[in-house]
C-alpha cells in the first residue's frame, strides 16, 4: 500500500496533498461519476473536477460546481491520520443535520439519487492517502450517530456496511424505528439485547440477527463491556 506524509499548514503543501488525494481517487472512481465539486477547508476553496478517466484539483471556487464540501482543519487532520474516513465524518441521522464533513448545494442543484451515490463514494474514497482504500475501525475510529458510535466501511449501490459500538445508556434507534431494507447485525464483542418487531433477542459474540424490511428494531448494551457490532443493510433503499 502506498502512503504519503501528513499535510503541512502552508497552502502549497495542502494543495499538493489534495492533488495526491485526487489522483488516488481517480483510480477507484466509477467512470459515470462526472461533474464539479468545491471543497472549502477553513476559508480556503479548491475545485474538484471529475471526468470519466481523471480527477483534477485546483485552487479556487467554481460557480459550475454541483455542491460544496465543507470541513475544518481538525476534521481534515482526522481524515489524514486515519482516525476517521470521509463517511464517518459525514455521517448523520437526517440529511438536514450538519456533520464535521458537511455539504451544501449551489443554486440550480438539488440532491438527486445519482448525486447522493457520488457523494457516498467520494466520502468513502476521496480522503484516502494510498491505494487501495484502507479503512480503520474500532472504538477510536467512530462518531456518535443513530444512537451508537459508528464507522462506515462501505456505502452506496444498495449496500451499507458499518462497525458500531454501544455502551452504557446508548441505544441504536427507538422502539418504533424501521427501515425499508434488509439488515443483518453481527456481534463481535460484548453483550446486549435487540428488540425486533417486539421480540427480544439476547446478543452475544458469535451471533448474527436478521432484521426484515419495514420492521421495528432497537439495540442496546446490557453488560459492563462495550457491545461491538458489524452492521450490513442491503437491497432496495439501502
Secondary structure, DSSP 4 states (H G I P E B T S, - for coil): ----PPP-SSHHHHHHHHHHHHHHHHTTS-TT--EEEEEEETTEEEEEEE-SS-EEEEES--TT-SEEEEE-HHHHHHHHTTS--HHHHH--SSTTS--SSEEEEPTT----HHHHHHHHHHHHHTT-SSSS-----SGGG-EEETTEEEEEEEEETTEEEEEEEE-TT-EES-TT---SSEEEEEEEESEEEEEETTEEEEEETT-EEEE-TT--EEEEE-SSSPEEEEEEEESTT-
